[in-house]
Amino acid sequence: MRVRRAEPGDLDALAALAGQLGYPSTPDEASSRLRLLTAHPDLHAVYVAEVGDAVAGWVHVFVGARLESDPFAEIGGLVVDERHRGAGVGEALVREAERWARGRGMAQLRVRSNVVRKRAHRFYEREGFERLKEQVVFQKRLA
C-alpha cells in the first residue's frame, strides 16, 4: 500500500468513494472540489491510499480555525473502498492526516461522524480518538 497526495488522475475513484460514503458525486464535481482544496495547501490536504494500481481510500484533512478556540486539524472526510475495509487502509490514511497536522503545528486532530456510522465510531476509538461531544447540525439553503 502507498499513501500519496490526490491528483487529477484520481477523480473517478474519488467520486466513486464519495458515493460509498453516502455523498454521490461525479468526477466533474470531485474535480472542482479537489481544485478548491488543493489551492490552499497550507489549510487542506487530500491523500489517497493505493493498493496495487487502484485507489482504495482517501482522506481530506484541514485546519479548523475558530474565533473562540485555538486552531486544530480536522478530518473532513475519510472513506475506504468496501473491498479493502479491515485491511489497514483507514489506519494508514489517519496516520497521514496526523503527520500533516503535526507538520502544521496542530495539537489536536478531530473528526465528525454521523450518529448512524457505528462501525466508523469503533474505528476512530481504536485509532485513539475520544468522544468530545454530540451535536445537531442545522442547514439553511441559500440558493
N, C-alpha and C positions, 0 to 999 in steps of 0.2 A: 504494500500500500504506500502511496505517495500523497502528501498533502502539499498543495501549491495554491497560489492566487488564482482566482477565477479569471477567465479570459473570454473574449468573444466567441471562440470556438466551442464553448461550453453551454451556449444559450439553450439548445434543445434540452439538454439534461437539466439545467437549472429550472426551466419551465416545467418539465415533467415532474421533477421532485417537488416543486412548489405545489403542484396538483396533489401529490401524495400527502403533503402536509395539510391539505384542505383548502388551498388557495389556487384554483385553476388559473393557469397563466399560459400565454402564448410566448413563443420565442421573441417576438417583437416587443411584448410587454417586458419580458425579462431583460431584453437589450436596453430599453430606455431606463429601467430601474438600475441595472448594473452601471450604466454610464453615469447616472446621478451619484451613485455611491462612490465609484472609483474616481470621480472628480475631486473628492475630498479625502485623500488617503491618510491624512492626519486624524480624521474623525471616523472613518469607516474602512472596513476591510471585508472582503468576501473570499473565502477559501473553499476549495473543493478537495475531496479525497478521491483518488483514483485507485481502483482495483483492476489490475490488468490495464486494458485500454479504455475502461469505462469509468465515468464519474459515478461514484457510489454514494455521495452525500455532499452537502455544503453547509457552511456556517457563515452567517453575517454577524459581525461584532462591531460595535460603535461606542464612541464616547458619549455618555449621557451627561448633560450639563443642566443644572437647575439653580435657580437663584437661592433656594433655601438650603442647599446641601453641596458638599464637595463633589467634584466630578467623579464618575465611576464608569466602568465599562459594562456594556450590556450585550448579551446575545440577542440579536433582533430576530433571528430565525436559525433553526438547526433541523436538518432532515437527513435521514439515511434511507437509501433505497430499501424497500421492504425485503428484497432478496439478500441484503447484506446486514440486516439488523442482528445484533448479538455477536458480531464478529470483530468488534473493536474500532469500527469506523467512527462512531459517535465520540468515543473517548479520544481518538486522535484529533478530531475536529475541536473538541473542547480544549485539549492541550494547546492547540494552535491559537485559539482565541485567548487563552490565558497568557501565552507568550506575547501576543500582540499587545494585550492590555498592560502587561508589566513593562513592555518597551515604551509605553506612553506614560509611565509613572502612576498608573491606576492601582489603587489599593483594594478595590473590590470588583468582582465580576458578578453581574446579576443576570437573571433570565426570568421571563414571564412565561407561564404555561397555562393553557386553558384548563379549567377545572375537570373537564372530562378526560383529559390525557393522563390517566393514572399510570400507564407504563412509562411515560416520559417523566412523571414525578419521581418514580422509583429510580430511573436512570440518573436524574440530576442529584438525588440524595446519595446514590452510590458514588457519584463524582465529587462529593464533598459539599454540595450546595445545601444551605439550610433555609427552611421556610422563613420568610421575613414577614409577610402579611398576605391577607386576601383582600381583594378589592373588586369593585364593579367598574366596568368600562362603559362609558357613555360615548355616543357619537351623534353628531348633528350633520346632516348632509348640507353642503353649501352650494351644490350645483344640481 
